Amino acid sequence: MTSQPTSQPASHADAPTTAVRPADLAEASAALAENAGRVLIRGAGTAADWAGQPEPADLVLDTTALCGVRAHNPGDMTVEVGAGTPLRELNAELAEHGQQVALDPARVGLGATVGGLIATADSGPRALLYGTPRDLVIGATVVLADGTVARTGGHVIKNVAGYDLAKLVHGCYGTLALLAEVVLRLHPLPEASATVRLAGSLGDGARAAGQVLASPLEPVALEWSDGGLLVRLAGSAAALDARAERLVSLLGLEAVRLRPDEEADAWAEHSARVTGRAGVGGPSGGGAAERPPDATAVLRVGARPSRLAGLLTELTATLGASAVTAGLATGIGTLTLPAEPDIVARAHQLVHRVGGTSVLRARPSGASVPGWGPAPSSVGLLRAVRDELDPKGRLGAGRFTPWL
């Protein structure tokens, strides 16, 4: 285990803190057991400024050495992997077996780790068909704040009052426990894919999306972005052309099947919008160091799919939102806003008003903008679980401010 002193970001700086990089489960357990102060869990850093701003920590626990495939069972379509493994590296290895972890969040291209994607509940366009990380995780090994190791399924070292730990750490933002290892469900790699684009407004896209969903075409992704609806099909190469032709016919004369290079560019631009990097270093972005423009914040919103288009339209009209993306079947959207506390708070309130959820996904360095909106009705349960697993509130303090 490597250990070195470091400093908090300038916005947090109170005192130096220590950073450790455990190489295995035993070292991770020891790091937490031997440190009584506050702990900030960090992976590749692609979501460092998401949600609430972390409070000063005594220990930064770097998960990136907890990496690599532990066990791969191609026949059962499962893989056990260290949580610090970058998803793009894992999928490159699995592709040799014609398999994949069917997640495509925008920041995978920036080096996001498996554990980081689960901890932030981050999903991409293909969640329409394959689900979110919560749906693909079938087992997990975690380390609690006191160093206790606990596993879901199989041999249980500690039962932890019967909690399904794999579900609890999904979206916990580094609170509750350190995710060390994870077992994931795999899917076959499709032989080919095709994307059809229909230009039009968000309202036009929502109506067209309804037609596609009512058809037997089974898209793997259905997203509005950059003034047009993107519909992706995937499957056997032999049947793909006929399916794409039926999709174009369904959507009308304005629909166009994109060439392979156009398809890649369209989805790269979509990813750039989701991360707030549209226009920064080109459509595909250049890495984790690239950030949205200094005066902007990026918000992720979730709402009923039937309400999403109207909500995003209102946010655009009233608060000047831009770079909008909308998962018209998944109910997940992103937008860029001026990084002003009142504007971001108002956006959270508008989302809450329609029964949705929202979380900040990017903020300028040092900006004091709210990471979350009004507390959900389940906040009492969240506090109770935190008090059970981390009674001293050592892990990820500040991530759920003002809820916790």
C-alpha positions in Angstrom: 0.0 0.0 0.0 1.4 3.4 -1.0 1.0 6.3 1.3 1.9 9.9 0.8 0.9 13.4 2.2 -1.2 15.6 0.0 -3.3 18.7 0.3 -7.0 19.4 0.1 -8.3 21.3 -2.9 -7.9 25.1 -2.4 -11.6 25.4 -1.6 -11.3 23.0 1.3 -7.8 23.6 2.5 -7.6 23.4 6.3 -4.7 21.0 6.8 -2.6 18.5 4.9 -4.2 15.1 4.4 -2.8 11.6 3.8 -3.4 9.7 0.6 -3.2 5.9 0.5 -3.5 3.5 -2.5 -4.2 0.0 -1.2 -3.3 -2.8 -3.6 -5.7 -5.4 -2.2 -8.6 -6.0 0.1 -6.5 -6.5 3.2 -4.7 -3.2 2.7 -8.0 -1.4 2.1 -9.4 -2.9 5.3 -6.3 -1.9 7.3 -6.3 1.7 5.9 -9.9 2.2 7.2 -9.4 0.4 10.5 -6.2 2.3 11.4 -7.5 5.7 10.6 -10.1 7.3 12.9 -10.7 10.4 10.9 -12.8 11.4 7.9 -12.2 9.5 4.6 -12.6 10.6 1.0 -12.8 7.6 -1.4 -11.5 8.5 -4.9 -11.1 6.5 -8.1 -10.2 8.0 -11.4 -11.5 11.4 -10.4 -14.0 11.7 -13.3 -16.8 12.6 -10.8 -14.8 14.5 -8.2 -17.0 17.6 -8.5 -20.4 15.7 -8.6 -23.1 16.0 -6.0 -22.3 17.8 -2.7 -18.8 19.2 -2.2 -16.7 16.9 0.0 -15.7 18.3 3.4 -12.0 18.2 4.4 -10.8 14.7 4.9 -7.9 13.2 7.0 -7.4 10.4 4.5 -7.9 10.1 0.8 -8.3 6.4 -0.2 -7.3 5.9 -3.9 -9.0 2.8 -5.3 -7.2 2.7 -8.6 -4.8 -0.2 -7.5 -7.8 -2.3 -6.6 -8.1 -3.3 -10.2 -8.1 -6.3 -12.6 -10.2 -9.3 -13.4 -10.5 -11.7 -10.4 -12.6 -14.3 -12.2 -14.3 -14.5 -15.6 -16.9 -17.2 -16.4 -17.8 -16.8 -20.1 -20.3 -19.6 -19.9 -22.2 -18.0 -17.0 -21.7 -14.5 -18.5 -20.3 -13.1 -15.3 -17.0 -11.4 -14.3 -15.6 -10.5 -10.9 -13.4 -7.4 -11.0 -11.6 -4.9 -8.8 -13.7 -1.8 -8.4 -10.8 0.4 -9.4 -10.7 -1.1 -12.9 -11.5 1.4 -15.7 -14.5 0.2 -17.6 -13.0 0.8 -21.0 -10.1 -1.5 -20.1 -12.4 -4.2 -18.8 -14.6 -4.1 -21.9 -11.5 -4.3 -24.1 -10.5 -7.5 -22.4 -14.0 -8.9 -22.5 -14.4 -8.1 -26.2 -11.9 -10.9 -26.9 -14.6 -13.3 -25.7 -17.4 -11.5 -27.6 -18.8 -10.1 -24.3 -19.3 -6.8 -22.6 -20.4 -5.0 -19.5 -23.3 -3.2 -21.2 -22.8 0.2 -19.7 -22.0 3.3 -21.7 -22.0 6.4 -19.5 -20.3 9.4 -21.2 -17.4 9.5 -18.8 -16.2 5.9 -19.6 -14.1 7.5 -22.3 -12.4 9.7 -19.6 -11.3 6.6 -17.7 -14.1 6.1 -15.2 -13.8 3.0 -13.0 -16.3 0.3 -12.4 -16.6 1.3 -8.8 -17.0 5.0 -9.6 -19.8 4.3 -12.1 -21.7 2.2 -9.5 -21.1 4.7 -6.7 -22.5 7.5 -8.8 -25.4 5.4 -10.3 -24.2 6.6 -13.7 -25.8 5.1 -16.8 -25.8 5.9 -20.5 -28.1 5.6 -23.5 -28.0 1.8 -23.5 -29.7 1.7 -20.1 -32.9 1.6 -22.2 -32.1 -2.1 -23.1 -29.6 -3.2 -20.5 -30.5 -1.2 -17.4 -28.3 0.7 -15.0 -25.3 -0.5 -13.0 -27.8 -1.5 -10.3 -29.3 -4.0 -12.7 -25.9 -5.5 -13.8 -24.3 -5.8 -10.3 -25.0 -9.3 -8.9 -22.5 -9.3 -6.1 -20.1 -7.1 -4.2 -17.3 -7.0 -1.6 -17.2 -3.8 0.5 -15.2 -2.5 3.4 -17.1 -0.6 6.1 -15.8 2.5 7.8 -14.3 0.4 10.7 -12.4 -1.9 8.3 -14.9 -4.7 8.4 -15.1 -6.7 5.1 -18.6 -7.7 4.0 -19.8 -9.6 1.0 -23.1 -10.1 -0.8 -23.9 -13.7 -1.8 -21.8 -16.8 -1.3 -19.8 -17.0 1.9 -20.7 -14.0 4.1 -18.0 -12.6 6.4 -20.5 -10.3 8.0 -24.2 -10.2 7.3 -24.7 -6.5 8.1 -28.2 -6.9 9.3 -29.4 -8.5 6.0 -28.7 -5.5 3.8 -28.2 -6.1 0.1 -24.9 -4.3 0.0 -24.6 -4.3 -3.8 -27.8 -2.2 -4.0 -26.9 0.0 -1.1 -23.6 1.2 -2.6 -25.3 2.0 -5.9 -25.5 5.8 -5.9 -23.8 6.2 -2.5 -21.1 8.6 -3.7 -18.4 7.1 -1.5 -20.5 7.2 1.7 -21.7 4.0 3.5 -18.8 1.8 2.5 -15.8 1.4 0.2 -16.7 -0.8 -2.8 -13.7 -3.0 -3.4 -14.7 -5.8 -5.7 -17.8 -6.4 -7.8 -19.4 -9.2 -9.7 -21.2 -8.1 -12.9 -23.6 -9.7 -15.4 -22.3 -9.7 -18.9 -24.0 -9.5 -22.3 -22.9 -10.6 -25.8 -21.4 -8.0 -28.1 -23.7 -7.3 -31.0 -22.4 -8.0 -34.4 -23.4 -4.5 -35.8 -25.2 -1.3 -35.0 -26.9 1.4 -36.9 -28.2 4.9 -35.9 -31.0 6.8 -37.5 -31.3 10.6 -36.8 -34.5 12.7 -37.1 -33.9 16.4 -36.9 -36.5 18.4 -34.9 -37.4 20.0 -31.6 -37.4 18.2 -28.3 -41.2 18.0 -28.5 -41.0 16.5 -32.0 -38.4 14.0 -30.7 -40.7 13.0 -27.8 -43.6 12.3 -30.2 -41.3 10.3 -32.6 -39.9 8.4 -29.6 -43.4 7.2 -28.7 -43.8 5.8 -32.2 -40.5 3.9 -32.0 -41.3 2.5 -28.6 -44.7 1.3 -29.8 -43.0 -0.6 -32.7 -41.4 -4.0 -32.6 -37.9 -2.5 -33.5 -36.4 -2.7 -30.0 -33.9 0.1 -30.0 -30.9 -0.1 -27.7 -30.8 3.7 -27.3 -33.3 6.6 -27.9 -31.8 10.0 -27.1 -32.6 13.6 -28.1 -29.4 15.7 -28.5 -28.3 18.6 -30.5 -31.6 19.3 -32.2 -32.3 15.8 -33.2 -33.5 12.3 -32.1 -30.9 9.6 -32.2 -32.2 6.0 -32.4 -29.7 3.2 -32.2 -30.3 -0.4 -33.3 -28.0 -3.3 -32.7 -28.0 -7.0 -33.4 -27.1 -9.4 -36.1 -25.6 -7.9 -39.2 -27.9 -9.9 -41.5 -31.0 -8.4 -40.1 -29.8 -4.9 -39.3 -30.2 -3.3 -42.7 -33.9 -4.3 -42.9 -34.5 -3.1 -39.4 -32.9 0.3 -40.1 -35.0 0.7 -43.3 -38.2 0.0 -41.3 -37.1 2.6 -38.7 -36.5 5.2 -41.4 -39.9 4.5 -42.9 -41.5 4.8 -39.5 -40.0 8.1 -38.8 -40.7 9.7 -42.2 -38.8 11.4 -45.0 -36.7 13.6 -42.6 -35.1 10.6 -41.0 -31.6 9.7 -42.1 -29.5 6.6 -41.4 -26.1 7.8 -40.4 -22.9 6.4 -42.0 -20.6 4.6 -39.5 -18.3 7.7 -39.2 -21.4 10.0 -38.7 -22.8 7.5 -36.1 -19.6 7.6 -34.1 -19.5 11.4 -34.3 -23.1 11.8 -33.2 -22.7 9.7 -30.1 -19.4 11.4 -29.3 -21.1 14.7 -29.4 -23.9 13.4 -27.2 -21.3 12.3 -24.7 -19.6 15.7 -24.8 -22.9 17.3 -24.0 -23.6 15.0 -21.1 -20.2 15.8 -19.6 -20.5 19.5 -20.3 -17.6 19.3 -22.7 -19.3 20.1 -25.9 -17.0 22.4 -27.9 -14.1 21.7 -25.5 -11.4 19.8 -27.4 -13.7 18.4 -30.1 -16.8 16.2 -29.8 -15.0 13.3 -28.2 -13.3 15.3 -25.5 -9.7 14.8 -24.5 -9.6 13.4 -21.0 -10.5 13.9 -17.4 -8.5 17.1 -17.2 -10.9 18.9 -19.5 -13.7 20.6 -17.7 -16.9 22.5 -18.7 -16.4 26.2 -19.3 -15.7 28.1 -16.0 -19.0 29.8 -15.7 -21.2 26.7 -16.2 -22.7 23.9 -14.2 -24.0 20.6 -15.5 -27.2 19.0 -14.0 -28.4 15.5 -14.3 -32.2 15.1 -14.0 -34.4 12.1 -13.7 -38.2 12.2 -14.2 -41.0 10.1 -15.7 -40.2 9.7 -19.4 -43.6 11.3 -20.2 -42.7 14.4 -18.2 -39.0 14.7 -19.2 -39.4 16.7 -22.4 -41.7 19.3 -20.8 -39.4 19.6 -17.8 -36.3 20.2 -20.0 -38.2 22.6 -22.2 -39.2 24.7 -19.1 -35.7 24.7 -17.7 -34.4 25.9 -21.1 -37.0 28.7 -21.4 -36.9 29.9 -17.8 -33.3 29.4 -16.7 -31.3 29.5 -19.9 -30.3 25.8 -20.0 -28.3 24.7 -23.0 -26.5 21.5 -24.2 -29.6 19.5 -23.4 -29.8 15.7 -23.8 -32.9 13.7 -23.1 -33.3 9.9 -22.7 -36.9 10.0 -23.8 -37.5 6.4 -22.8 -35.2 6.2 -19.7 -36.3 9.5 -18.2 -32.7 10.7 -17.7 -31.6 14.1 -19.0 -28.6 16.5 -18.7 -28.3 20.2 -19.2 -25.8 23.0 -18.8 -26.7 26.0 -16.7 -25.0 29.3 -15.6 -23.1 28.4 -12.4 -25.1 30.8 -10.2 -26.4 29.4 -6.9 -29.9 30.9 -7.4 -30.2 29.5 -10.9 -29.0 26.0 -9.9 -31.3 25.9 -6.8 -34.2 27.0 -8.9 -33.5 24.2 -11.4 -33.5 21.6 -8.5 -36.8 23.0 -7.3 -38.4 22.7 -10.7 -37.3 19.1 -11.1 -38.6 18.3 -7.5 -41.9 19.9 -8.3 -42.7 17.3 -11.0 -41.6 14.4 -8.8 -38.1 14.1 -10.3 -34.6 14.0 -9.0 -31.6 16.1 -9.8 -27.9 16.1 -8.9 -25.0 18.4 -9.9 -22.6 16.7 -12.3 -20.0 19.5 -12.8 -19.3 22.9 -11.1 -16.5 25.4 -11.6 -13.7 24.9 -9.2 -14.5 26.5 -5.8 -18.1 27.4 -6.9 -20.7 27.2 -4.1 -23.7 25.8 -5.9 -26.1 23.3 -4.5 -25.4 19.7 -5.4 -28.9 18.4 -4.5 -32.4 19.7 -4.5 -35.1 19.4 -1.8 -34.7 16.2 0.3 -36.8 13.2 -0.9 -39.3 11.5 1.4 -36.8 8.6 1.8 -34.1 10.8 3.4 -35.0 9.4 6.9 -34.2 5.9 5.6 -31.0 7.1 4.1 -29.9 8.6 7.4 -30.8 5.4 9.3 -28.8 3.2 6.9 -25.8 5.6 7.1 -26.0 5.5 10.9 -26.0 1.7 10.8 -23.1 1.3 8.5 -21.0 4.4 9.3 -22.3 5.7 12.6 -19.6 8.4 12.9 -20.2 9.7 9.4 -16.6 9.2 8.4 -17.0 8.3 4.7 -17.7 11.0 2.1 -18.8 13.7 4.4 -20.4 16.5 2.5 -21.4 14.4 -0.5 -25.1 14.5 0.5 -25.3 17.9 2.0 -27.8 19.2 3.0 -29.6 15.8 3.4 -26.9 14.2 5.6 
